[in-house]
Amino acid sequence: EYEQRRKRFNGVREENEEYEQRRKAATKLQATARRRAAEQKVDVLRSAKLESQCKAATTIRKHWLCFNLRRRYLQLQAEYRLHIDSVITLQRYIRGYVVRMRLWRNAIRSEEELWAAVEIQRCWRGFRGRVRWETEWMRQHSRLESAARIQRHVRGWLARTRAHRIRKRIARAEFQAARLKFKAAQRIQSVARGRQSRQRMQAHRERKLQAVIKIQSIFRGYKLRKQRKQELVHRHTVRIQAAMRGHLVRNRRFHVLAKVVCIQRNYRRWLRFMPEAERTRRMERWRSRREKAKVAAAST
C-alpha cells in the first residue's frame, strides 16, 4: 500500500512537472510571438513616420527651389527690361541678315534652274543627233557585218571541230584534277567545321558548367547559412533550457531540503515526546504487519 501511494504520488508529481514545463514553454512561445508582432508594428510605424518626414522634406525643398527660380526669373526679366533698346537693335540686324540670305538663296536657285534647263536641252539635242548618225552608220555597217559574220561562223565551226577533241582531252584531265581538289577541299572543310563545332560545344559546355557551379555555390552557401542559423538557434535554445532546468532543479532541491528539515524536526519532536516502550511496541507492530503482507503477497 505504501509503495502504491508513493508511485501514485511520484506519477502525480511528474505530471505536474510536465504540465509546468509545457505551460512555461507555451508562455515563452507566446512572449516570442508577441515580441515579434510588436517589432513588426514598431517597424511599420517607424517606416510611416520616415516616409512622412521624407515627403515633408521634399515639399519644403520644392517650395525653396520654386522660390529661388522665380527670384532669378524676375531678376532676369528686370534686367531685360533695362536693355530693351539693345535687344530691338539686335533683332533688327538679325532679321535683315535673314532677309538678305533668303534673297541670295532665291537668286542662286533661279540661276541653277536656268542652267539645268539649258543643260537638259543640250543633252536631248545631242542624243537625237547621235541616234540619227548611228542609224545611218548601222545601215551601212550591217552589210559588211553580215558577210563577216558568215565567214566567222564557218571558220569558227571548223576551228571548233578541231578544238573540240583537244578540249575534251584537256577537260577530262582538268576534271580529274578538279575532282581531286574538290575531295581535298571537302576533307579540309569537314576537319575545320568539326574543329569549330567542337570549340563551340566546348565553350557552350564550359558556360553551362560555370552556371551550374555558380548555382551550386549559391545553394550551398544558402544551405550552410541556414544550417548555421539552425545551430545558433539550437545553442540558444539549449542554453535557455539549461538555465530553466537549473532553476527548476534548484527550486526542487530547495523544496526537498525544506521537506527533509520539516520531517527531521517532526521526527526529533516525536522522539522527545514518545517513550521508548511505546516506540518499541509500534516498531514490532509495523514489522509484524510487513511480514503478514509479504506472506499474503507470496500466497497470491
C-alpha positions as CSV (number, residue, x, y, z in Angstrom):
1,E,0.0,0.0,0.0
2,Y,2.8,2.4,0.9
3,E,4.6,1.6,-2.4
4,Q,1.4,2.2,-4.4
5,R,0.9,5.5,-2.7
6,R,4.4,6.5,-3.4
7,K,4.1,5.5,-7.0
8,R,0.9,7.5,-7.4
9,F,2.5,10.4,-5.7
10,N,5.5,10.3,-8.0
11,G,3.2,10.0,-11.0
12,V,1.2,13.0,-10.0
13,R,4.4,14.9,-9.3
14,E,5.8,14.0,-12.7
15,E,2.5,15.0,-14.4
16,N,2.6,18.4,-12.5
17,E,6.2,18.9,-13.5
18,E,5.4,18.1,-17.2
19,Y,2.4,20.4,-17.1
20,E,4.6,23.1,-15.6
21,Q,7.2,22.7,-18.3
22,R,4.5,22.8,-21.1
23,R,3.0,25.9,-19.5
24,K,6.4,27.7,-19.3
25,A,7.2,26.6,-22.9
26,A,3.8,28.0,-24.1
27,T,4.4,31.2,-22.2
28,K,7.8,31.5,-23.8
29,L,6.4,31.0,-27.3
30,Q,3.6,33.5,-26.6
31,A,6.1,36.0,-25.4
32,T,8.3,35.5,-28.5
33,A,5.3,35.8,-30.9
34,R,4.1,39.0,-29.1
35,R,7.6,40.4,-29.2
36,R,7.8,39.7,-33.0
37,A,4.3,41.3,-33.6
38,A,5.3,44.3,-31.5
39,E,8.6,44.7,-33.5
40,Q,6.7,44.5,-36.8
41,K,4.2,47.1,-35.6
42,V,7.1,49.4,-34.5
43,D,8.8,48.9,-37.9
44,V,5.6,49.8,-39.7
45,L,5.1,52.9,-37.5
46,R,8.8,53.9,-38.0
47,S,8.6,53.5,-41.8
48,A,5.4,55.5,-41.9
49,K,7.0,58.3,-39.9
50,L,10.1,58.2,-42.0
51,E,8.0,58.4,-45.2
52,S,6.0,61.3,-43.9
53,Q,9.3,63.1,-43.0
54,C,10.7,62.4,-46.5
55,K,7.5,63.8,-48.0
56,A,7.7,66.9,-45.8
57,A,11.4,67.5,-46.7
58,T,10.6,67.0,-50.4
59,T,7.8,69.6,-50.2
60,I,10.0,72.1,-48.4
61,R,12.8,71.6,-50.9
62,K,10.2,72.0,-53.8
63,H,9.0,75.3,-52.4
64,W,12.5,76.5,-51.8
65,L,13.6,75.7,-55.3
66,C,10.5,77.3,-56.7
67,F,11.2,80.5,-54.7
68,N,14.9,80.6,-55.9
69,L,14.0,80.0,-59.6
70,R,11.2,82.6,-59.5
71,R,13.5,85.1,-57.9
72,R,16.2,84.5,-60.6
73,Y,13.5,84.7,-63.4
74,L,12.3,88.1,-62.0
75,Q,15.8,89.4,-61.8
76,L,16.5,88.3,-65.5
77,Q,13.2,89.9,-66.6
78,A,14.1,93.1,-64.8
79,E,17.5,93.1,-66.5
80,Y,15.9,92.5,-69.9
81,R,13.6,95.5,-69.4
82,L,16.7,97.7,-68.8
83,H,18.1,96.6,-72.2
84,I,15.0,96.7,-74.4
85,D,16.7,99.1,-77.0
86,S,19.7,96.9,-77.4
87,V,17.5,93.8,-77.9
88,I,15.4,95.6,-80.5
89,T,18.6,96.7,-82.4
90,L,20.0,93.2,-82.3
91,Q,16.7,91.7,-83.6
92,R,16.7,94.3,-86.5
93,Y,20.2,93.3,-87.6
94,I,19.4,89.6,-87.4
95,R,16.1,90.0,-89.3
96,G,17.9,92.0,-92.0
97,Y,20.6,89.3,-92.3
98,V,17.9,86.6,-92.6
99,V,16.1,88.5,-95.4
100,R,19.3,89.1,-97.3
101,M,20.2,85.4,-97.1
102,R,16.7,84.4,-98.3
103,L,17.1,86.8,-101.3
104,W,20.5,85.5,-102.1
105,R,19.4,81.9,-102.0
106,N,16.4,82.6,-104.2
107,A,18.7,84.2,-106.8
108,I,21.1,81.2,-106.7
109,R,18.1,78.8,-107.1
110,S,16.9,80.7,-110.2
111,E,20.3,80.6,-111.8
112,E,20.6,76.9,-111.1
113,E,17.2,76.2,-112.6
114,L,18.1,78.2,-115.8
115,W,21.4,76.4,-116.1
116,A,19.6,73.0,-115.6
117,A,17.1,73.8,-118.4
118,V,19.9,74.7,-120.9
119,E,21.8,71.6,-119.9
120,I,18.7,69.4,-120.5
121,Q,18.1,70.9,-123.9
122,R,21.7,70.4,-124.9
123,C,21.7,66.7,-123.8
124,W,18.4,66.0,-125.6
125,R,19.6,67.6,-128.9
126,G,22.9,65.7,-128.8
127,F,21.0,62.4,-128.1
128,R,18.8,62.9,-131.2
129,G,21.8,63.7,-133.4
130,R,23.7,60.6,-132.2
131,V,20.7,58.4,-132.8
132,R,20.3,59.6,-136.4
133,W,24.0,59.1,-137.1
134,E,24.1,55.7,-135.5
135,T,21.0,54.6,-137.6
136,E,22.7,55.6,-140.8
137,W,26.0,54.0,-139.8
138,M,24.3,50.7,-138.8
139,R,22.6,50.5,-142.2
140,Q,25.9,50.7,-144.0
141,H,27.7,48.6,-141.5
142,S,25.2,45.7,-141.3
143,R,26.0,44.6,-144.9
144,L,29.7,44.3,-144.1
145,E,28.9,42.7,-140.8
146,S,26.6,40.1,-142.4
147,A,29.4,38.9,-144.8
148,A,32.0,38.9,-142.0
149,R,29.5,37.0,-139.7
150,I,29.0,34.3,-142.3
151,Q,32.8,33.9,-142.8
152,R,33.3,34.0,-139.0
153,H,30.7,31.3,-138.4
154,V,32.2,28.9,-141.0
155,R,35.7,29.5,-139.7
156,G,34.5,29.1,-136.2
157,W,32.8,25.8,-136.9
158,L,35.9,24.4,-138.5
159,A,38.0,25.6,-135.6
160,R,35.6,24.3,-133.0
161,T,35.6,20.9,-134.6
162,R,39.4,20.8,-134.4
163,A,39.5,22.2,-130.9
164,H,36.6,20.1,-129.6
165,R,38.7,16.9,-129.4
166,I,41.6,18.8,-127.8
167,R,39.2,20.4,-125.2
168,K,37.7,17.0,-124.4
169,R,41.1,15.6,-123.6
170,I,42.0,18.7,-121.6
171,A,38.6,18.8,-119.9
172,R,38.9,15.1,-118.8
173,A,42.3,15.8,-117.3
174,E,41.1,19.0,-115.6
175,F,38.0,17.2,-114.4
176,Q,40.2,14.6,-112.7
177,A,42.4,17.3,-111.1
178,A,39.4,19.3,-110.0
179,R,37.8,16.2,-108.6
180,L,40.9,15.5,-106.5
181,K,41.0,19.2,-105.4
182,F,37.3,19.1,-104.6
183,K,37.7,15.9,-102.4
184,A,40.7,17.5,-100.7
185,A,38.7,20.8,-100.1
186,Q,35.8,18.7,-98.7
187,R,38.1,16.9,-96.4
188,I,39.7,20.2,-95.2
189,Q,36.3,21.8,-94.7
190,S,35.0,18.8,-92.8
191,V,38.0,18.9,-90.5
192,A,37.7,22.7,-90.0
193,R,34.0,22.6,-89.4
194,G,34.4,19.7,-86.9
195,R,37.1,21.7,-85.0
196,Q,34.8,24.8,-85.0
197,S,31.8,22.7,-83.8
198,R,33.9,21.1,-81.1
199,Q,35.2,24.5,-80.0
200,R,31.6,25.9,-79.9
201,M,30.3,22.9,-78.0
202,Q,33.3,23.2,-75.6
203,A,32.6,26.9,-74.9
204,H,28.9,26.1,-74.5
205,R,29.7,23.3,-72.1
206,E,32.0,25.5,-70.1
207,R,29.4,28.2,-69.8
208,K,26.9,25.6,-68.6
209,L,29.4,24.2,-66.2
210,Q,30.2,27.7,-64.8
211,A,26.5,28.4,-64.4
212,V,26.0,25.1,-62.6
213,I,29.0,25.8,-60.4
214,K,27.6,29.2,-59.6
215,I,24.1,27.8,-58.8
216,Q,25.7,25.1,-56.6
217,S,27.8,27.7,-54.8
218,I,24.8,29.9,-54.1
219,F,22.7,26.9,-52.9
220,R,25.5,25.6,-50.7
221,G,26.0,29.0,-49.2
222,Y,22.3,29.3,-48.5
223,K,22.2,25.8,-47.1
224,L,25.3,26.5,-44.9
225,R,23.9,29.8,-43.7
226,K,20.6,28.0,-42.9
227,Q,22.4,25.3,-41.0
228,R,24.5,27.8,-39.1
229,K,21.3,29.7,-38.2
230,Q,19.6,26.5,-37.0
231,E,22.7,25.6,-34.9
232,L,22.7,29.1,-33.4
233,V,19.0,28.8,-32.6
234,H,19.7,25.3,-31.2
235,R,22.5,26.6,-29.0
236,H,20.4,29.4,-27.7
237,T,17.5,27.0,-27.1
238,V,19.8,24.6,-25.2
239,R,21.2,27.5,-23.2
240,I,17.7,28.7,-22.3
241,Q,16.6,25.1,-21.4
242,A,19.7,24.6,-19.3
243,A,19.1,27.8,-17.4
244,M,15.4,26.8,-16.9
245,R,16.2,23.3,-15.8
246,G,18.9,24.6,-13.4
247,H,16.3,26.9,-12.0
248,L,13.8,24.1,-11.7
249,V,16.4,21.8,-10.1
250,R,17.5,24.4,-7.6
251,N,13.8,25.2,-6.8
252,R,13.1,21.5,-6.4
253,R,16.2,21.0,-4.2
254,F,15.1,23.9,-2.0
255,H,11.6,22.4,-1.6
256,V,13.1,18.9,-0.9
257,L,15.5,20.3,1.7
258,A,12.7,22.2,3.3
259,K,10.6,19.0,3.5
260,V,13.6,17.0,4.8
261,V,14.2,19.6,7.5
262,C,10.4,19.6,8.4
263,I,10.5,15.7,8.6
264,Q,13.6,15.8,10.7
265,R,12.2,18.4,13.0
266,N,8.9,16.4,13.4
267,Y,10.8,13.2,13.9
268,R,13.0,14.7,16.6
269,R,10.0,16.1,18.3
270,W,8.3,12.7,18.1
271,L,11.5,11.2,19.7
272,R,11.4,13.7,22.6
273,F,7.8,13.2,23.4
274,M,7.4,9.4,22.6
275,P,8.5,6.9,25.3
276,E,10.9,4.2,24.5
277,A,8.5,1.4,25.3
278,E,5.8,2.8,23.0
279,R,8.3,3.2,20.2
280,T,9.4,-0.4,20.5
281,R,5.8,-1.6,20.6
282,R,4.9,0.4,17.4
283,M,8.1,-0.9,15.7
284,E,7.2,-4.5,16.5
285,R,3.6,-4.0,15.2
286,W,4.9,-2.4,11.9
287,R,7.3,-5.4,11.5
288,S,4.5,-7.9,12.1
289,R,2.2,-6.2,9.5
290,R,5.0,-6.2,7.0
291,E,5.6,-9.9,7.4
292,K,1.9,-10.6,7.0
293,A,1.9,-8.5,3.8
294,K,4.8,-10.4,2.5
295,V,3.2,-13.8,3.3
296,A,-0.1,-12.7,1.7
297,A,1.7,-11.5,-1.4
298,A,3.6,-14.8,-1.7
299,S,0.4,-16.8,-1.3
300,T,-1.4,-14.8,-4.0
